[in-house]
């Protein structure tokens, strides 16, 4: 295997890895948004922290 062959295979490998990383980042971003939405709903959903704050403000 020549030096040029190794360089070409490395370039292909880097391109494939870069594309995979872009896909992984997109998936992680979606997961992050879903988790943020879940936390928001848990904190501000009916009968949770929002109700406690309403009761404290109403006094």
mmJSON file of the N, C-alpha and C atoms, coordinates in Angstrom:
{"data_MODEL":{"atom_site":{
"group_PDB":["ATOM","ATOM","ATOM","ATOM","ATOM","ATOM","ATOM","ATOM","ATOM","ATOM","ATOM","ATOM","ATOM","ATOM","ATOM","ATOM","ATOM","ATOM","ATOM","ATOM","ATOM","ATOM","ATOM","ATOM","ATOM","ATOM","ATOM","ATOM","ATOM","ATOM","ATOM","ATOM","ATOM","ATOM","ATOM","ATOM","ATOM","ATOM","ATOM","ATOM","ATOM","ATOM","ATOM","ATOM","ATOM","ATOM","ATOM","ATOM","ATOM","ATOM","ATOM","ATOM","ATOM","ATOM","ATOM","ATOM","ATOM","ATOM","ATOM","ATOM","ATOM","ATOM","ATOM","ATOM","ATOM","ATOM","ATOM","ATOM","ATOM","ATOM","ATOM","ATOM","ATOM","ATOM","ATOM","ATOM","ATOM","ATOM","ATOM","ATOM","ATOM","ATOM","ATOM","ATOM","ATOM","ATOM","ATOM","ATOM","ATOM","ATOM","ATOM","ATOM","ATOM","ATOM","ATOM","ATOM","ATOM","ATOM","ATOM","ATOM","ATOM","ATOM","ATOM","ATOM","ATOM","ATOM","ATOM","ATOM","ATOM","ATOM","ATOM","ATOM","ATOM","ATOM","ATOM","ATOM","ATOM","ATOM","ATOM","ATOM","ATOM","ATOM","ATOM","ATOM","ATOM","ATOM","ATOM","ATOM","ATOM","ATOM","ATOM","ATOM","ATOM","ATOM","ATOM","ATOM","ATOM","ATOM","ATOM","ATOM","ATOM","ATOM","ATOM","ATOM","ATOM","ATOM","ATOM","ATOM","ATOM","ATOM","ATOM","ATOM","ATOM","ATOM","ATOM","ATOM","ATOM","ATOM","ATOM","ATOM","ATOM","ATOM","ATOM","ATOM","ATOM","ATOM","ATOM","ATOM","ATOM","ATOM","ATOM","ATOM","ATOM","ATOM","ATOM","ATOM","ATOM"],
"id":[1,2,3,4,5,6,7,8,9,10,11,12,13,14,15,16,17,18,19,20,21,22,23,24,25,26,27,28,29,30,31,32,33,34,35,36,37,38,39,40,41,42,43,44,45,46,47,48,49,50,51,52,53,54,55,56,57,58,59,60,61,62,63,64,65,66,67,68,69,70,71,72,73,74,75,76,77,78,79,80,81,82,83,84,85,86,87,88,89,90,91,92,93,94,95,96,97,98,99,100,101,102,103,104,105,106,107,108,109,110,111,112,113,114,115,116,117,118,119,120,121,122,123,124,125,126,127,128,129,130,131,132,133,134,135,136,137,138,139,140,141,142,143,144,145,146,147,148,149,150,151,152,153,154,155,156,157,158,159,160,161,162,163,164,165,166,167,168,169,170,171,172,173,174,175,176,177],
"type_symbol":["N","C","C","N","C","C","N","C","C","N","C","C","N","C","C","N","C","C","N","C","C","N","C","C","N","C","C","N","C","C","N","C","C","N","C","C","N","C","C","N","C","C","N","C","C","N","C","C","N","C","C","N","C","C","N","C","C","N","C","C","N","C","C","N","C","C","N","C","C","N","C","C","N","C","C","N","C","C","N","C","C","N","C","C","N","C","C","N","C","C","N","C","C","N","C","C","N","C","C","N","C","C","N","C","C","N","C","C","N","C","C","N","C","C","N","C","C","N","C","C","N","C","C","N","C","C","N","C","C","N","C","C","N","C","C","N","C","C","N","C","C","N","C","C","N","C","C","N","C","C","N","C","C","N","C","C","N","C","C","N","C","C","N","C","C","N","C","C","N","C","C","N","C","C","N","C","C"],
"label_atom_id":["N","CA","C","N","CA","C","N","CA","C","N","CA","C","N","CA","C","N","CA","C","N","CA","C","N","CA","C","N","CA","C","N","CA","C","N","CA","C","N","CA","C","N","CA","C","N","CA","C","N","CA","C","N","CA","C","N","CA","C","N","CA","C","N","CA","C","N","CA","C","N","CA","C","N","CA","C","N","CA","C","N","CA","C","N","CA","C","N","CA","C","N","CA","C","N","CA","C","N","CA","C","N","CA","C","N","CA","C","N","CA","C","N","CA","C","N","CA","C","N","CA","C","N","CA","C","N","CA","C","N","CA","C","N","CA","C","N","CA","C","N","CA","C","N","CA","C","N","CA","C","N","CA","C","N","CA","C","N","CA","C","N","CA","C","N","CA","C","N","CA","C","N","CA","C","N","CA","C","N","CA","C","N","CA","C","N","CA","C","N","CA","C","N","CA","C","N","CA","C","N","CA","C","N","CA","C"],
"label_alt_id":[null,null,null,null,null,null,null,null,null,null,null,null,null,null,null,null,null,null,null,null,null,null,null,null,null,null,null,null,null,null,null,null,null,null,null,null,null,null,null,null,null,null,null,null,null,null,null,null,null,null,null,null,null,null,null,null,null,null,null,null,null,null,null,null,null,null,null,null,null,null,null,null,null,null,null,null,null,null,null,null,null,null,null,null,null,null,null,null,null,null,null,null,null,null,null,null,null,null,null,null,null,null,null,null,null,null,null,null,null,null,null,null,null,null,null,null,null,null,null,null,null,null,null,null,null,null,null,null,null,null,null,null,null,null,null,null,null,null,null,null,null,null,null,null,null,null,null,null,null,null,null,null,null,null,null,null,null,null,null,null,null,null,null,null,null,null,null,null,null,null,null,null,null,null,null,null,null],
"label_comp_id":["UNK","UNK","UNK","UNK","UNK","UNK","UNK","UNK","UNK","UNK","UNK","UNK","UNK","UNK","UNK","UNK","UNK","UNK","UNK","UNK","UNK","UNK","UNK","UNK","UNK","UNK","UNK","UNK","UNK","UNK","UNK","UNK","UNK","UNK","UNK","UNK","UNK","UNK","UNK","UNK","UNK","UNK","UNK","UNK","UNK","UNK","UNK","UNK","UNK","UNK","UNK","UNK","UNK","UNK","UNK","UNK","UNK","UNK","UNK","UNK","UNK","UNK","UNK","UNK","UNK","UNK","UNK","UNK","UNK","UNK","UNK","UNK","UNK","UNK","UNK","UNK","UNK","UNK","UNK","UNK","UNK","UNK","UNK","UNK","UNK","UNK","UNK","UNK","UNK","UNK","UNK","UNK","UNK","UNK","UNK","UNK","UNK","UNK","UNK","UNK","UNK","UNK","UNK","UNK","UNK","UNK","UNK","UNK","UNK","UNK","UNK","UNK","UNK","UNK","UNK","UNK","UNK","UNK","UNK","UNK","UNK","UNK","UNK","UNK","UNK","UNK","UNK","UNK","UNK","UNK","UNK","UNK","UNK","UNK","UNK","UNK","UNK","UNK","UNK","UNK","UNK","UNK","UNK","UNK","UNK","UNK","UNK","UNK","UNK","UNK","UNK","UNK","UNK","UNK","UNK","UNK","UNK","UNK","UNK","UNK","UNK","UNK","UNK","UNK","UNK","UNK","UNK","UNK","UNK","UNK","UNK","UNK","UNK","UNK","UNK","UNK","UNK"],
"label_asym_id":["A","A","A","A","A","A","A","A","A","A","A","A","A","A","A","A","A","A","A","A","A","A","A","A","A","A","A","A","A","A","A","A","A","A","A","A","A","A","A","A","A","A","A","A","A","A","A","A","A","A","A","A","A","A","A","A","A","A","A","A","A","A","A","A","A","A","A","A","A","A","A","A","A","A","A","A","A","A","A","A","A","A","A","A","A","A","A","A","A","A","A","A","A","A","A","A","A","A","A","A","A","A","A","A","A","A","A","A","A","A","A","A","A","A","A","A","A","A","A","A","A","A","A","A","A","A","A","A","A","A","A","A","A","A","A","A","A","A","A","A","A","A","A","A","A","A","A","A","A","A","A","A","A","A","A","A","A","A","A","A","A","A","A","A","A","A","A","A","A","A","A","A","A","A","A","A","A"],
"label_entity_id":["1","1","1","1","1","1","1","1","1","1","1","1","1","1","1","1","1","1","1","1","1","1","1","1","1","1","1","1","1","1","1","1","1","1","1","1","1","1","1","1","1","1","1","1","1","1","1","1","1","1","1","1","1","1","1","1","1","1","1","1","1","1","1","1","1","1","1","1","1","1","1","1","1","1","1","1","1","1","1","1","1","1","1","1","1","1","1","1","1","1","1","1","1","1","1","1","1","1","1","1","1","1","1","1","1","1","1","1","1","1","1","1","1","1","1","1","1","1","1","1","1","1","1","1","1","1","1","1","1","1","1","1","1","1","1","1","1","1","1","1","1","1","1","1","1","1","1","1","1","1","1","1","1","1","1","1","1","1","1","1","1","1","1","1","1","1","1","1","1","1","1","1","1","1","1","1","1"],
"label_seq_id":[1,1,1,2,2,2,3,3,3,4,4,4,5,5,5,6,6,6,7,7,7,8,8,8,9,9,9,10,10,10,11,11,11,12,12,12,13,13,13,14,14,14,15,15,15,16,16,16,17,17,17,18,18,18,19,19,19,20,20,20,21,21,21,22,22,22,23,23,23,24,24,24,25,25,25,26,26,26,27,27,27,28,28,28,29,29,29,30,30,30,31,31,31,32,32,32,33,33,33,34,34,34,35,35,35,36,36,36,37,37,37,38,38,38,39,39,39,40,40,40,41,41,41,42,42,42,43,43,43,44,44,44,45,45,45,46,46,46,47,47,47,48,48,48,49,49,49,50,50,50,51,51,51,52,52,52,53,53,53,54,54,54,55,55,55,56,56,56,57,57,57,58,58,58,59,59,59],
"pdbx_PDB_ins_code":[null,null,null,null,null,null,null,null,null,null,null,null,null,null,null,null,null,null,null,null,null,null,null,null,null,null,null,null,null,null,null,null,null,null,null,null,null,null,null,null,null,null,null,null,null,null,null,null,null,null,null,null,null,null,null,null,null,null,null,null,null,null,null,null,null,null,null,null,null,null,null,null,null,null,null,null,null,null,null,null,null,null,null,null,null,null,null,null,null,null,null,null,null,null,null,null,null,null,null,null,null,null,null,null,null,null,null,null,null,null,null,null,null,null,null,null,null,null,null,null,null,null,null,null,null,null,null,null,null,null,null,null,null,null,null,null,null,null,null,null,null,null,null,null,null,null,null,null,null,null,null,null,null,null,null,null,null,null,null,null,null,null,null,null,null,null,null,null,null,null,null,null,null,null,null,null,null],
"Cartn_x":[0.857,0.0,0.901,0.658,1.511,1.024,1.852,1.525,0.282,0.147,-1.026,-2.307,-2.227,-3.394,-3.836,-2.875,-3.183,-3.8,-3.241,-3.769,-5.19,-5.461,-6.802,-7.79,-7.407,-8.284,-8.545,-7.53,-7.698,-8.659,-8.548,-9.441,-10.884,-11.082,-12.435,-12.965,-12.116,-12.512,-12.918,-12.123,-12.442,-13.759,-14.033,-15.289,-16.478,-16.339,-17.419,-17.668,-16.611,-16.755,-17.378,-17.01,-17.586,-19.091,-19.517,-20.949,-21.683,-21.086,-21.705,-21.829,-20.816,-20.856,-21.963,-22.162,-23.258,-24.6,-24.772,-26.017,-26.179,-25.097,-25.152,-25.496,-24.917,-25.231,-26.7,-27.253,-28.665,-29.545,-29.205,-29.978,-29.872,-28.676,-28.494,-29.28,-29.337,-30.096,-31.578,-32.101,-33.514,-33.776,-32.876,-33.038,-33.02,-32.113,-32.022,-33.322,-33.891,-35.14,-36.29,-36.341,-37.384,-37.234,-36.011,-35.782,-36.141,-35.818,-36.179,-37.689,-38.389,-39.85,-40.431,-39.872,-40.358,-40.153,-38.975,-38.706,-39.657,-39.862,-40.779,-42.185,-42.647,-43.988,-44.084,-43.048,-43.06,-43.087,-42.347,-42.289,-43.533,-44.093,-45.21,-46.543,-46.567,-47.806,-48.784,-49.988,-51.036,-50.652,-50.816,-50.567,-49.106,-48.275,-46.847,-46.363,-45.174,-44.538,-45.353,-46.039,-46.85,-47.954,-48.586,-49.636,-49.073,-47.911,-47.28,-47.0,-46.489,-46.195,-47.484,-48.531,-49.818,-50.336,-50.211,-50.693,-49.87,-48.574,-47.729,-48.028,-48.29,-48.577,-49.965,-50.902,-52.276,-52.398,-51.456,-51.541,-51.247],
"Cartn_y":[-1.173,0.0,1.235,2.086,3.266,4.399,5.399,6.564,7.281,7.334,7.977,7.206,5.877,5.056,5.308,5.377,5.63,7.02,7.991,9.356,9.419,8.71,8.7,8.021,6.88,6.191,7.035,7.74,8.612,9.756,10.325,11.413,10.92,9.724,9.154,8.908,8.351,8.081,9.37,10.416,11.696,12.254,12.132,12.629,11.849,10.537,9.704,10.043,10.175,10.509,11.894,12.85,14.19,14.146,13.357,13.238,12.547,11.511,10.815,11.741,12.564,13.488,14.518,14.998,15.933,15.297,14.037,13.326,13.13,12.79,12.599,13.904,15.007,16.304,16.659,16.378,16.66,15.822,14.572,13.707,14.187,14.555,15.041,16.327,17.181,18.432,18.139,17.177,16.805,16.217,15.348,14.758,15.846,16.804,17.899,18.704,18.986,19.749,18.975,17.685,16.865,16.862,16.72,16.73,18.079,19.145,20.481,20.621,20.141,20.204,19.376,18.203,17.358,18.039,18.613,19.308,20.491,21.23,22.376,21.923,20.86,20.359,19.83,19.184,18.689,19.83,20.882,22.002,22.876,23.046,23.978,23.299,21.998,21.27,21.468,21.01,21.159,20.435,21.121,20.518,20.447,21.219,21.16,22.515,22.853,24.077,25.326,25.312,26.472,26.719,25.666,25.819,26.355,25.906,26.394,27.874,28.303,29.729,30.536,30.041,30.744,30.913,29.868,29.943,30.929,30.969,31.907,33.352,33.569,34.918,35.371,34.461,34.8,35.227,34.833,35.177,36.589],
"Cartn_z":[0.0,0.0,0.0,-0.955,-1.093,-0.187,-0.099,0.725,0.192,-1.135,-1.732,-1.42,-1.414,-1.072,0.363,1.259,2.667,2.826,2.142,2.22,1.68,0.599,0.019,0.959,1.537,2.474,3.715,4.173,5.328,5.002,3.814,3.415,3.344,2.802,2.735,4.143,4.993,6.373,7.095,6.915,7.55,7.048,5.764,5.202,5.753,5.838,6.371,7.835,8.6,10.021,10.215,9.379,9.475,9.221,8.244,7.949,9.092,9.629,10.767,11.966,12.187,13.318,13.137,11.917,11.657,11.999,11.601,11.905,13.408,14.092,15.539,16.245,15.795,16.393,16.217,15.042,14.797,15.723,15.894,16.792,18.234,18.648,20.014,20.253,19.257,19.389,19.573,18.782,18.928,20.306,20.773,22.099,23.169,23.014,23.976,24.012,22.858,22.812,23.45,23.212,23.831,25.346,25.829,27.273,27.894,27.217,27.719,27.793,26.772,26.775,27.913,28.159,29.247,30.594,30.8,32.06,32.218,31.15,31.198,31.583,30.949,31.254,32.681,33.16,34.531,35.543,35.251,36.185,36.145,34.967,34.83,34.547,34.602,34.374,35.52,35.298,36.298,37.588,38.714,40.008,40.403,39.794,40.137,40.611,40.243,40.737,40.394,39.276,38.895,39.917,40.379,41.386,42.695,43.086,44.301,44.186,43.051,42.852,42.86,42.229,42.238,43.662,44.459,45.843,46.657,46.412,47.149,46.759,45.486,45.003,45.481,45.549,45.929,47.376,48.234,49.655,49.91],
"occupancy":[1.0,1.0,1.0,1.0,1.0,1.0,1.0,1.0,1.0,1.0,1.0,1.0,1.0,1.0,1.0,1.0,1.0,1.0,1.0,1.0,1.0,1.0,1.0,1.0,1.0,1.0,1.0,1.0,1.0,1.0,1.0,1.0,1.0,1.0,1.0,1.0,1.0,1.0,1.0,1.0,1.0,1.0,1.0,1.0,1.0,1.0,1.0,1.0,1.0,1.0,1.0,1.0,1.0,1.0,1.0,1.0,1.0,1.0,1.0,1.0,1.0,1.0,1.0,1.0,1.0,1.0,1.0,1.0,1.0,1.0,1.0,1.0,1.0,1.0,1.0,1.0,1.0,1.0,1.0,1.0,1.0,1.0,1.0,1.0,1.0,1.0,1.0,1.0,1.0,1.0,1.0,1.0,1.0,1.0,1.0,1.0,1.0,1.0,1.0,1.0,1.0,1.0,1.0,1.0,1.0,1.0,1.0,1.0,1.0,1.0,1.0,1.0,1.0,1.0,1.0,1.0,1.0,1.0,1.0,1.0,1.0,1.0,1.0,1.0,1.0,1.0,1.0,1.0,1.0,1.0,1.0,1.0,1.0,1.0,1.0,1.0,1.0,1.0,1.0,1.0,1.0,1.0,1.0,1.0,1.0,1.0,1.0,1.0,1.0,1.0,1.0,1.0,1.0,1.0,1.0,1.0,1.0,1.0,1.0,1.0,1.0,1.0,1.0,1.0,1.0,1.0,1.0,1.0,1.0,1.0,1.0,1.0,1.0,1.0,1.0,1.0,1.0],
"B_iso_or_equiv":[0.0,0.0,0.0,0.0,0.0,0.0,0.0,0.0,0.0,0.0,0.0,0.0,0.0,0.0,0.0,0.0,0.0,0.0,0.0,0.0,0.0,0.0,0.0,0.0,0.0,0.0,0.0,0.0,0.0,0.0,0.0,0.0,0.0,0.0,0.0,0.0,0.0,0.0,0.0,0.0,0.0,0.0,0.0,0.0,0.0,0.0,0.0,0.0,0.0,0.0,0.0,0.0,0.0,0.0,0.0,0.0,0.0,0.0,0.0,0.0,0.0,0.0,0.0,0.0,0.0,0.0,0.0,0.0,0.0,0.0,0.0,0.0,0.0,0.0,0.0,0.0,0.0,0.0,0.0,0.0,0.0,0.0,0.0,0.0,0.0,0.0,0.0,0.0,0.0,0.0,0.0,0.0,0.0,0.0,0.0,0.0,0.0,0.0,0.0,0.0,0.0,0.0,0.0,0.0,0.0,0.0,0.0,0.0,0.0,0.0,0.0,0.0,0.0,0.0,0.0,0.0,0.0,0.0,0.0,0.0,0.0,0.0,0.0,0.0,0.0,0.0,0.0,0.0,0.0,0.0,0.0,0.0,0.0,0.0,0.0,0.0,0.0,0.0,0.0,0.0,0.0,0.0,0.0,0.0,0.0,0.0,0.0,0.0,0.0,0.0,0.0,0.0,0.0,0.0,0.0,0.0,0.0,0.0,0.0,0.0,0.0,0.0,0.0,0.0,0.0,0.0,0.0,0.0,0.0,0.0,0.0,0.0,0.0,0.0,0.0,0.0,0.0],
"pdbx_formal_charge":[null,null,null,null,null,null,null,null,null,null,null,null,null,null,null,null,null,null,null,null,null,null,null,null,null,null,null,null,null,null,null,null,null,null,null,null,null,null,null,null,null,null,null,null,null,null,null,null,null,null,null,null,null,null,null,null,null,null,null,null,null,null,null,null,null,null,null,null,null,null,null,null,null,null,null,null,null,null,null,null,null,null,null,null,null,null,null,null,null,null,null,null,null,null,null,null,null,null,null,null,null,null,null,null,null,null,null,null,null,null,null,null,null,null,null,null,null,null,null,null,null,null,null,null,null,null,null,null,null,null,null,null,null,null,null,null,null,null,null,null,null,null,null,null,null,null,null,null,null,null,null,null,null,null,null,null,null,null,null,null,null,null,null,null,null,null,null,null,null,null,null,null,null,null,null,null,null],
"auth_seq_id":[1,1,1,2,2,2,3,3,3,4,4,4,5,5,5,6,6,6,7,7,7,8,8,8,9,9,9,10,10,10,11,11,11,12,12,12,13,13,13,14,14,14,15,15,15,16,16,16,17,17,17,18,18,18,19,19,19,20,20,20,21,21,21,22,22,22,23,23,23,24,24,24,25,25,25,26,26,26,27,27,27,28,28,28,29,29,29,30,30,30,31,31,31,32,32,32,33,33,33,34,34,34,35,35,35,36,36,36,37,37,37,38,38,38,39,39,39,40,40,40,41,41,41,42,42,42,43,43,43,44,44,44,45,45,45,46,46,46,47,47,47,48,48,48,49,49,49,50,50,50,51,51,51,52,52,52,53,53,53,54,54,54,55,55,55,56,56,56,57,57,57,58,58,58,59,59,59],
"auth_comp_id":["UNK","UNK","UNK","UNK","UNK","UNK","UNK","UNK","UNK","UNK","UNK","UNK","UNK","UNK","UNK","UNK","UNK","UNK","UNK","UNK","UNK","UNK","UNK","UNK","UNK","UNK","UNK","UNK","UNK","UNK","UNK","UNK","UNK","UNK","UNK","UNK","UNK","UNK","UNK","UNK","UNK","UNK","UNK","UNK","UNK","UNK","UNK","UNK","UNK","UNK","UNK","UNK","UNK","UNK","UNK","UNK","UNK","UNK","UNK","UNK","UNK","UNK","UNK","UNK","UNK","UNK","UNK","UNK","UNK","UNK","UNK","UNK","UNK","UNK","UNK","UNK","UNK","UNK","UNK","UNK","UNK","UNK","UNK","UNK","UNK","UNK","UNK","UNK","UNK","UNK","UNK","UNK","UNK","UNK","UNK","UNK","UNK","UNK","UNK","UNK","UNK","UNK","UNK","UNK","UNK","UNK","UNK","UNK","UNK","UNK","UNK","UNK","UNK","UNK","UNK","UNK","UNK","UNK","UNK","UNK","UNK","UNK","UNK","UNK","UNK","UNK","UNK","UNK","UNK","UNK","UNK","UNK","UNK","UNK","UNK","UNK","UNK","UNK","UNK","UNK","UNK","UNK","UNK","UNK","UNK","UNK","UNK","UNK","UNK","UNK","UNK","UNK","UNK","UNK","UNK","UNK","UNK","UNK","UNK","UNK","UNK","UNK","UNK","UNK","UNK","UNK","UNK","UNK","UNK","UNK","UNK","UNK","UNK","UNK","UNK","UNK","UNK"],
"auth_asym_id":["A","A","A","A","A","A","A","A","A","A","A","A","A","A","A","A","A","A","A","A","A","A","A","A","A","A","A","A","A","A","A","A","A","A","A","A","A","A","A","A","A","A","A","A","A","A","A","A","A","A","A","A","A","A","A","A","A","A","A","A","A","A","A","A","A","A","A","A","A","A","A","A","A","A","A","A","A","A","A","A","A","A","A","A","A","A","A","A","A","A","A","A","A","A","A","A","A","A","A","A","A","A","A","A","A","A","A","A","A","A","A","A","A","A","A","A","A","A","A","A","A","A","A","A","A","A","A","A","A","A","A","A","A","A","A","A","A","A","A","A","A","A","A","A","A","A","A","A","A","A","A","A","A","A","A","A","A","A","A","A","A","A","A","A","A","A","A","A","A","A","A","A","A","A","A","A","A"],
"auth_atom_id":["N","CA","C","N","CA","C","N","CA","C","N","CA","C","N","CA","C","N","CA","C","N","CA","C","N","CA","C","N","CA","C","N","CA","C","N","CA","C","N","CA","C","N","CA","C","N","CA","C","N","CA","C","N","CA","C","N","CA","C","N","CA","C","N","CA","C","N","CA","C","N","CA","C","N","CA","C","N","CA","C","N","CA","C","N","CA","C","N","CA","C","N","CA","C","N","CA","C","N","CA","C","N","CA","C","N","CA","C","N","CA","C","N","CA","C","N","CA","C","N","CA","C","N","CA","C","N","CA","C","N","CA","C","N","CA","C","N","CA","C","N","CA","C","N","CA","C","N","CA","C","N","CA","C","N","CA","C","N","CA","C","N","CA","C","N","CA","C","N","CA","C","N","CA","C","N","CA","C","N","CA","C","N","CA","C","N","CA","C","N","CA","C","N","CA","C","N","CA","C","N","CA","C","N","CA","C"],
"pdbx_PDB_model_num":[1,1,1,1,1,1,1,1,1,1,1,1,1,1,1,1,1,1,1,1,1,1,1,1,1,1,1,1,1,1,1,1,1,1,1,1,1,1,1,1,1,1,1,1,1,1,1,1,1,1,1,1,1,1,1,1,1,1,1,1,1,1,1,1,1,1,1,1,1,1,1,1,1,1,1,1,1,1,1,1,1,1,1,1,1,1,1,1,1,1,1,1,1,1,1,1,1,1,1,1,1,1,1,1,1,1,1,1,1,1,1,1,1,1,1,1,1,1,1,1,1,1,1,1,1,1,1,1,1,1,1,1,1,1,1,1,1,1,1,1,1,1,1,1,1,1,1,1,1,1,1,1,1,1,1,1,1,1,1,1,1,1,1,1,1,1,1,1,1,1,1,1,1,1,1,1,1]
}}}
